[in-house]
Amino acid sequence: MPYGSTEELPDSVKDNLPPHALEIYKEAFNSAWEEYEDKSKRRGNESREEVAHKVAWSAVKKGYEKDADGIWRESENY
C-alpha cells in the first residue's frame, strides 16, 4: 500500500513530523514497499508493511532528531 501523498500517511507519522520529513518518510516507505515485496528479502516473519515503516523511520532519523521537548527538528548534521 504505497502512499500517494503525505496526507495518506498514518496519523502517528503526520502528527509528529515536519513537512520535509513527511516527504522523506513517504518516499522511503514507497521505495521499501517495492524492494521488500519478496518475503525472502525480509527478516523473520515481518510483514512487508512493517519493514517499509522501519525503513521509513530510519530514513527520517538520518536527517531529523527529536529535541528536548520531543519535537522532530532537522539535525544539525543534515
SEKENU-438858 format. One record per residue: z, y, x of N, C-alpha, C, CB in turn; residue in three letters. Coordinates in pm, whole numbers, plus 50000, padded with zeros to 5 digits. Each point is the difference from the previous one (the first is absolute). Glycine has a CB too. Layout:
# SEKENU-438858
<site n_zz="Z" n_yy="Y" n_xx="X" ca_zz="Z" ca_yy="Y" ca_xx="X" c_zz="Z" c_yy="Y" c_xx="X" cb_zz="Z" cb_yy="Y" cb_xx="X" aa="ALA"/>
...
END
This chain:
# SEKENU-438858
<site n_zz="50000" n_yy="49881" n_xx="50081" ca_zz="50000" ca_yy="50119" ca_xx="49919" c_zz="50000" c_yy="50126" c_xx="50085" cb_zz="50118" cb_yy="49874" cb_xx="49823" aa="MET"/>
<site n_zz="49773" n_yy="50152" n_xx="50243" ca_zz="49992" ca_yy="50123" ca_xx="50079" c_zz="50021" c_yy="50123" c_xx="49912" cb_zz="49842" cb_yy="49885" cb_xx="50160" aa="PRO"/>
<site n_zz="50204" n_yy="50221" n_xx="49902" ca_zz="50028" ca_yy="50124" ca_xx="49928" c_zz="49883" c_yy="50097" c_xx="50015" cb_zz="50247" cb_yy="49967" cb_xx="50036" aa="TYR"/>
<site n_zz="49708" n_yy="50088" n_xx="49852" ca_zz="49890" ca_yy="50095" ca_xx="50001" c_zz="50044" c_yy="50141" c_xx="50033" cb_zz="49886" cb_yy="49858" cb_xx="49835" aa="GLY"/>
<site n_zz="50239" n_yy="50172" n_xx="50136" ca_zz="50054" ca_yy="50133" ca_xx="50028" c_zz="50150" c_yy="49989" c_xx="50026" cb_zz="49822" cb_yy="50109" cb_xx="49855" aa="SER"/>
<site n_zz="50234" n_yy="49997" n_xx="50200" ca_zz="50144" ca_yy="49998" ca_xx="50028" c_zz="50081" c_yy="50001" c_xx="49871" cb_zz="49959" cb_yy="50119" cb_xx="50216" aa="THR"/>
<site n_zz="49982" n_yy="49927" n_xx="49675" ca_zz="50069" ca_yy="50000" ca_xx="49871" c_zz="50028" c_yy="49859" c_xx="49951" cb_zz="49889" cb_yy="50216" cb_xx="49944" aa="GLU"/>
<site n_zz="50035" n_yy="49688" n_xx="50103" ca_zz="50017" ca_yy="49860" ca_xx="49959" c_zz="50108" c_yy="49927" c_xx="50079" cb_zz="49761" cb_yy="50000" cb_xx="49935" aa="GLU"/>
<site n_zz="50286" n_yy="50060" n_xx="50173" ca_zz="50103" ca_yy="49935" ca_xx="50083" c_zz="50129" c_yy="49980" c_xx="49921" cb_zz="49899" cb_yy="50104" cb_xx="50206" aa="LEU"/>
<site n_zz="50182" n_yy="49799" n_xx="49834" ca_zz="50128" ca_yy="49979" ca_xx="49931" c_zz="50088" c_yy="50125" c_xx="50006" cb_zz="49986" cb_yy="49755" cb_xx="50055" aa="PRO"/>
<site n_zz="50095" n_yy="50264" n_xx="49843" ca_zz="50089" ca_yy="50116" ca_xx="49994" c_zz="50091" c_yy="50006" c_xx="50122" cb_zz="49993" cb_yy="49990" cb_xx="49750" aa="ASP"/>
<site n_zz="50051" n_yy="49896" n_xx="50300" ca_zz="50088" ca_yy="49999" ca_xx="50116" c_zz="49934" c_yy="50060" c_xx="50123" cb_zz="50111" cb_yy="49798" cb_xx="49906" aa="SER"/>
<site n_zz="49759" n_yy="50201" n_xx="50097" ca_zz="49925" ca_yy="50062" ca_xx="50110" c_zz="49971" c_yy="50146" c_xx="49966" cb_zz="49896" cb_yy="49776" cb_xx="50060" aa="VAL"/>
<site n_zz="50047" n_yy="50246" n_xx="49822" ca_zz="49962" ca_yy="50137" ca_xx="49959" c_zz="50119" c_yy="50096" c_xx="49998" cb_zz="49817" cb_yy="49901" cb_xx="49864" aa="LYS"/>
<site n_zz="50298" n_yy="50049" n_xx="50097" ca_zz="50117" ca_yy="50087" ca_xx="49986" c_zz="50068" c_yy="50032" c_xx="50133" cb_zz="50032" cb_yy="49902" cb_xx="49775" aa="ASP"/>
<site n_zz="49922" n_yy="50038" n_xx="50333" ca_zz="50068" ca_yy="50018" ca_xx="50127" c_zz="49916" c_yy="50058" c_xx="50114" cb_zz="50138" cb_yy="49814" cb_xx="49930" aa="ASN"/>
<site n_zz="49732" n_yy="50171" n_xx="50062" ca_zz="49917" ca_yy="50042" ca_xx="50112" c_zz="49924" c_yy="50130" c_xx="49972" cb_zz="49977" cb_yy="49761" cb_xx="50063" aa="LEU"/>
<site n_zz="50002" n_yy="50319" n_xx="50042" ca_zz="49918" ca_yy="50120" ca_xx="49985" c_zz="49852" c_yy="49962" c_xx="49984" cb_zz="50167" cb_yy="50133" cb_xx="50138" aa="PRO"/>
<site n_zz="49750" n_yy="49959" n_xx="49815" ca_zz="49859" ca_yy="49968" ca_xx="49970" c_zz="49922" c_yy="49931" c_xx="50112" cb_zz="50008" cb_yy="50194" cb_xx="49852" aa="PRO"/>
<site n_zz="50001" n_yy="49855" n_xx="50270" ca_zz="49925" ca_yy="49938" ca_xx="50108" c_zz="50046" c_yy="49857" c_xx="50026" cb_zz="49966" cb_yy="50226" cb_xx="50102" aa="HIS"/>
<site n_zz="50163" n_yy="49751" n_xx="49891" ca_zz="50054" ca_yy="49865" ca_xx="50019" c_zz="49955" c_yy="49907" c_xx="49888" cb_zz="50200" cb_yy="50098" cb_xx="50119" aa="ALA"/>
<site n_zz="49785" n_yy="49956" n_xx="49761" ca_zz="49948" ca_yy="49919" ca_xx="49888" c_zz="49858" c_yy="49952" c_xx="50030" cb_zz="50145" cb_yy="50128" cb_xx="49838" aa="LEU"/>
<site n_zz="49775" n_yy="49960" n_xx="50219" ca_zz="49863" ca_yy="49962" ca_xx="50036" c_zz="50000" c_yy="49890" c_xx="50106" cb_zz="49921" cb_yy="50233" cb_xx="49944" aa="GLU"/>
<site n_zz="50166" n_yy="49783" n_xx="50155" ca_zz="50012" ca_yy="49898" ca_xx="50105" c_zz="50039" c_yy="49866" c_xx="49937" cb_zz="50066" cb_yy="50177" cb_xx="50170" aa="ILE"/>
<site n_zz="50033" n_yy="49827" n_xx="49742" ca_zz="50048" ca_yy="49878" ca_xx="49934" c_zz="49886" c_yy="49933" c_xx="49922" cb_zz="50232" cb_yy="50099" cb_xx="49982" aa="TYR"/>
<site n_zz="49698" n_yy="49980" n_xx="49939" ca_zz="49891" ca_yy="49945" ca_xx="49917" c_zz="49892" c_yy="49936" c_xx="50086" cb_zz="50047" cb_yy="50174" cb_xx="49827" aa="LYS"/>
<site n_zz="49910" n_yy="49896" n_xx="50276" ca_zz="49893" ca_yy="49947" ca_xx="50085" c_zz="50045" c_yy="49875" c_xx="50075" cb_zz="49909" cb_yy="50232" cb_xx="50024" aa="GLU"/>
<site n_zz="50213" n_yy="49767" n_xx="50027" ca_zz="50051" ca_yy="49883" ca_xx="50071" c_zz="50017" c_yy="49882" c_xx="49906" cb_zz="50117" cb_yy="50151" cb_xx="50162" aa="ALA"/>
<site n_zz="49934" n_yy="49876" n_xx="49717" ca_zz="50015" ca_yy="49892" ca_xx="49902" c_zz="49865" c_yy="49938" c_xx="49969" cb_zz="50202" cb_yy="50115" cb_xx="49901" aa="PHE"/>
<site n_zz="49700" n_yy="49970" n_xx="50067" ca_zz="49868" ca_yy="49950" ca_xx="49962" c_zz="49935" c_yy="49920" c_xx="50112" cb_zz="49974" cb_yy="50195" cb_xx="49847" aa="ASN"/>
<site n_zz="50042" n_yy="49852" n_xx="50276" ca_zz="49944" ca_yy="49928" ca_xx="50114" c_zz="50068" c_yy="49864" c_xx="50017" cb_zz="49948" cb_yy="50220" cb_xx="50111" aa="SER"/>
<site n_zz="50184" n_yy="49778" n_xx="49880" ca_zz="50073" ca_yy="49875" ca_xx="50014" c_zz="49969" c_yy="49904" c_xx="49885" cb_zz="50182" cb_yy="50123" cb_xx="50121" aa="ALA"/>
<site n_zz="49798" n_yy="49933" n_xx="49761" ca_zz="49965" ca_yy="49917" ca_xx="49884" c_zz="49874" c_yy="49919" c_xx="50029" cb_zz="50107" cb_yy="50169" cb_xx="49844" aa="TRP"/>
<site n_zz="49796" n_yy="49896" n_xx="50219" ca_zz="49876" ca_yy="49931" ca_xx="50035" c_zz="50022" c_yy="49903" c_xx="50117" cb_zz="49869" cb_yy="50199" cb_xx="49918" aa="GLU"/>
<site n_zz="50202" n_yy="49848" n_xx="50184" ca_zz="50019" ca_yy="49920" ca_xx="50121" c_zz="50076" c_yy="49870" c_xx="49974" cb_zz="49996" cb_yy="50210" cb_xx="50130" aa="GLU"/>
<site n_zz="50102" n_yy="49794" n_xx="49781" ca_zz="50086" ca_yy="49884" ca_xx="49978" c_zz="49965" c_yy="49923" c_xx="49872" cb_zz="50178" cb_yy="50121" cb_xx="50123" aa="TYR"/>
<site n_zz="49698" n_yy="49886" n_xx="49837" ca_zz="49957" ca_yy="49923" ca_xx="49882" c_zz="50020" c_yy="49851" c_xx="50026" cb_zz="49831" cb_yy="50180" cb_xx="49941" aa="GLU"/>
<site n_zz="50136" n_yy="49775" n_xx="50179" ca_zz="50014" ca_yy="49860" ca_xx="50038" c_zz="50148" c_yy="49970" c_xx="50028" cb_zz="49765" cb_yy="49997" cb_xx="50096" aa="ASP"/>
<site n_zz="50291" n_yy="49913" n_xx="49828" ca_zz="50143" ca_yy="49967" ca_xx="50012" c_zz="50037" c_yy="49953" c_xx="50140" cb_zz="50001" cb_yy="49940" cb_xx="49758" aa="LYS"/>
<site n_zz="49907" n_yy="50001" n_xx="50313" ca_zz="50031" ca_yy="49950" ca_xx="50135" c_zz="50027" c_yy="50114" c_xx="50098" cb_zz="49857" cb_yy="49801" cb_xx="49953" aa="SER"/>
<site n_zz="50107" n_yy="50321" n_xx="50012" ca_zz="50026" ca_yy="50117" ca_xx="50086" c_zz="50139" c_yy="50058" c_xx="49976" cb_zz="49755" cb_yy="50049" cb_xx="50001" aa="LYS"/>
<site n_zz="50314" n_yy="49902" n_xx="49894" ca_zz="50134" ca_yy="50051" ca_xx="49967" c_zz="50108" c_yy="49908" c_xx="50052" cb_zz="49907" cb_yy="50111" cb_xx="49796" aa="ARG"/>
<site n_zz="50211" n_yy="49947" n_xx="50230" ca_zz="50114" ca_yy="49920" ca_xx="50046" c_zz="50072" c_yy="49938" c_xx="49880" cb_zz="50025" cb_yy="50150" cb_xx="50202" aa="ARG"/>
<site n_zz="50023" n_yy="49731" n_xx="49818" ca_zz="50083" ca_yy="49937" ca_xx="49897" c_zz="49935" c_yy="49998" c_xx="49864" cb_zz="50197" cb_yy="50071" cb_xx="50127" aa="GLY"/>
<site n_zz="49885" n_yy="49959" n_xx="49772" ca_zz="49952" ca_yy="49997" ca_xx="49863" c_zz="49980" c_yy="50140" c_xx="49942" cb_zz="50118" cb_yy="49784" cb_xx="49972" aa="ASN"/>
<site n_zz="49868" n_yy="50316" n_xx="50115" ca_zz="49982" ca_yy="50136" ca_xx="49950" c_zz="49870" c_yy="50014" c_xx="49923" cb_zz="50134" cb_yy="50087" cb_xx="50193" aa="GLU"/>
<site n_zz="49874" n_yy="49986" n_xx="49698" ca_zz="49880" ca_yy="50024" ca_xx="49922" c_zz="49913" c_yy="50105" c_xx="50069" cb_zz="50123" cb_yy="49939" cb_xx="49788" aa="SER"/>
<site n_zz="49756" n_yy="50068" n_xx="50171" ca_zz="49907" ca_yy="50099" ca_xx="50051" c_zz="50054" c_yy="50142" c_xx="49976" cb_zz="49808" cb_yy="49842" cb_xx="49958" aa="ARG"/>
<site n_zz="50250" n_yy="50179" n_xx="49925" ca_zz="50055" ca_yy="50131" ca_xx="49966" c_zz="50120" c_yy="50035" c_xx="50088" cb_zz="49921" cb_yy="49967" cb_xx="49765" aa="GLU"/>
<site n_zz="50168" n_yy="49936" n_xx="50258" ca_zz="50117" ca_yy="50025" ca_xx="50086" c_zz="49956" c_yy="50042" c_xx="50140" cb_zz="50133" cb_yy="49832" cb_xx="49868" aa="GLU"/>
<site n_zz="49771" n_yy="50096" n_xx="50186" ca_zz="49952" ca_yy="50031" ca_xx="50134" c_zz="49936" c_yy="50139" c_xx="50003" cb_zz="49963" cb_yy="49755" cb_xx="50044" aa="VAL"/>
<site n_zz="49958" n_yy="50276" n_xx="49857" ca_zz="49933" ca_yy="50131" ca_xx="49996" c_zz="50101" c_yy="50114" c_xx="49992" cb_zz="49802" cb_yy="49893" cb_xx="49888" aa="ALA"/>
<site n_zz="50305" n_yy="50090" n_xx="50033" ca_zz="50103" ca_yy="50104" ca_xx="49993" c_zz="50073" c_yy="50014" c_xx="50135" cb_zz="50029" cb_yy="49953" cb_xx="49753" aa="HIS"/>
<site n_zz="49999" n_yy="49937" n_xx="50313" ca_zz="50066" ca_yy="50007" ca_xx="50131" c_zz="49913" c_yy="50073" c_xx="50101" cb_zz="50119" cb_yy="49787" cb_xx="49950" aa="LYS"/>
<site n_zz="49753" n_yy="50183" n_xx="50050" ca_zz="49906" ca_yy="50066" ca_xx="50091" c_zz="49995" c_yy="50149" c_xx="49969" cb_zz="49864" cb_yy="49789" cb_xx="50021" aa="VAL"/>
<site n_zz="50132" n_yy="50245" n_xx="49851" ca_zz="49993" ca_yy="50141" ca_xx="49959" c_zz="50124" c_yy="50077" c_xx="50045" cb_zz="49860" cb_yy="49933" cb_xx="49804" aa="ALA"/>
<site n_zz="50258" n_yy="50010" n_xx="50175" ca_zz="50122" ca_yy="50068" ca_xx="50045" c_zz="50002" c_yy="50015" c_xx="50151" cb_zz="50123" cb_yy="49909" cb_xx="49802" aa="TRP"/>
<site n_zz="49831" n_yy="49990" n_xx="50268" ca_zz="49995" ca_yy="50007" ca_xx="50146" c_zz="49908" c_yy="50113" c_xx="50045" cb_zz="50044" cb_yy="49753" cb_xx="50014" aa="SER"/>
<site n_zz="49843" n_yy="50263" n_xx="49920" ca_zz="49907" ca_yy="50108" ca_xx="50034" c_zz="50063" c_yy="50137" c_xx="49977" cb_zz="49808" cb_yy="49851" cb_xx="49940" aa="ALA"/>
<site n_zz="50264" n_yy="50163" n_xx="49951" ca_zz="50068" ca_yy="50128" ca_xx="49971" c_zz="50103" c_yy="50029" c_xx="50108" cb_zz="49964" cb_yy="49968" cb_xx="49752" aa="VAL"/>
<site n_zz="50110" n_yy="49931" n_xx="50288" ca_zz="50109" ca_yy="50019" ca_xx="50097" c_zz="49948" c_yy="50036" c_xx="50140" cb_zz="50136" cb_yy="49838" cb_xx="49869" aa="LYS"/>
<site n_zz="49736" n_yy="50145" n_xx="50156" ca_zz="49943" ca_yy="50041" ca_xx="50129" c_zz="49988" c_yy="50151" c_xx="50008" cb_zz="49874" cb_yy="49784" cb_xx="50013" aa="LYS"/>
<site n_zz="50116" n_yy="50284" n_xx="49873" ca_zz="49983" ca_yy="50145" ca_xx="50002" c_zz="50107" c_yy="50078" c_xx="49928" cb_zz="49763" cb_yy="49956" cb_xx="50014" aa="GLY"/>
<site n_zz="50324" n_yy="49973" n_xx="49914" ca_zz="50104" ca_yy="50065" ca_xx="49921" c_zz="50133" c_yy="49932" c_xx="50024" cb_zz="49832" cb_yy="50066" cb_xx="49827" aa="TYR"/>
<site n_zz="50274" n_yy="50009" n_xx="50153" ca_zz="50135" ca_yy="49946" ca_xx="50011" c_zz="50089" c_yy="50071" c_xx="49899" cb_zz="49967" cb_yy="49945" cb_xx="50245" aa="GLU"/>
<site n_zz="50142" n_yy="49989" n_xx="49719" ca_zz="50096" ca_yy="50062" ca_xx="49908" c_zz="50090" c_yy="50094" c_xx="50078" cb_zz="49995" cb_yy="49798" cb_xx="49847" aa="LYS"/>
<site n_zz="50030" n_yy="50319" n_xx="50095" ca_zz="50092" ca_yy="50093" ca_xx="50064" c_zz="50143" c_yy="49965" c_xx="49959" cb_zz="49824" cb_yy="50182" cb_xx="50003" aa="ASP"/>
<site n_zz="50272" n_yy="49899" n_xx="50039" ca_zz="50142" ca_yy="49973" ca_xx="49973" c_zz="50030" c_yy="49996" c_xx="49850" cb_zz="50057" cb_yy="50109" cb_xx="50217" aa="ALA"/>
<site n_zz="49860" n_yy="49958" n_xx="49703" ca_zz="50020" ca_yy="50001" ca_xx="49855" c_zz="49923" c_yy="49890" c_xx="49929" cb_zz="50036" cb_yy="50245" cb_xx="50015" aa="ASP"/>
<site n_zz="49896" n_yy="49669" n_xx="50063" ca_zz="49925" ca_yy="49890" ca_xx="49941" c_zz="49863" c_yy="50039" c_xx="49949" cb_zz="50215" cb_yy="49902" cb_xx="49940" aa="GLY"/>
<site n_zz="49736" n_yy="50215" n_xx="50103" ca_zz="49868" ca_yy="50048" ca_xx="49957" c_zz="49898" c_yy="49967" c_xx="50109" cb_zz="50104" cb_yy="50186" cb_xx="49862" aa="ILE"/>
<site n_zz="49783" n_yy="49758" n_xx="50097" ca_zz="49895" ca_yy="49965" ca_xx="50095" c_zz="49933" c_yy="50127" c_xx="50051" cb_zz="49964" cb_yy="49779" cb_xx="49884" aa="TRP"/>
<site n_zz="50032" n_yy="50234" n_xx="50248" ca_zz="49938" ca_yy="50114" ca_xx="50068" c_zz="49906" c_yy="49948" c_xx="50108" cb_zz="50203" cb_yy="50147" cb_xx="49954" aa="ARG"/>
<site n_zz="49696" n_yy="49932" n_xx="50077" ca_zz="49910" ca_yy="49963" ca_xx="50107" c_zz="50079" c_yy="49993" c_xx="50131" cb_zz="49805" cb_yy="50109" cb_xx="49880" aa="GLU"/>
<site n_zz="50172" n_yy="49784" n_xx="50194" ca_zz="50069" ca_yy="49980" ca_xx="50127" c_zz="49953" c_yy="50103" c_xx="50102" cb_zz="50024" cb_yy="49754" cb_xx="49950" aa="SER"/>
<site n_zz="50066" n_yy="50287" n_xx="50136" ca_zz="49964" ca_yy="50096" ca_xx="50105" c_zz="49900" c_yy="49940" c_xx="50097" cb_zz="50225" cb_yy="50105" cb_xx="49979" aa="GLU"/>
<site n_zz="49773" n_yy="49766" n_xx="50034" ca_zz="49910" ca_yy="49931" ca_xx="50093" c_zz="49864" c_yy="49969" c_xx="49939" cb_zz="50200" cb_yy="49904" cb_xx="50108" aa="ASN"/>
<site n_zz="49778" n_yy="50138" n_xx="49768" ca_zz="49876" ca_yy="49964" ca_xx="49931" c_zz="49894" c_yy="50101" c_xx="50026" cb_zz="50128" cb_yy="49887" cb_xx="49825" aa="TYR"/>
END
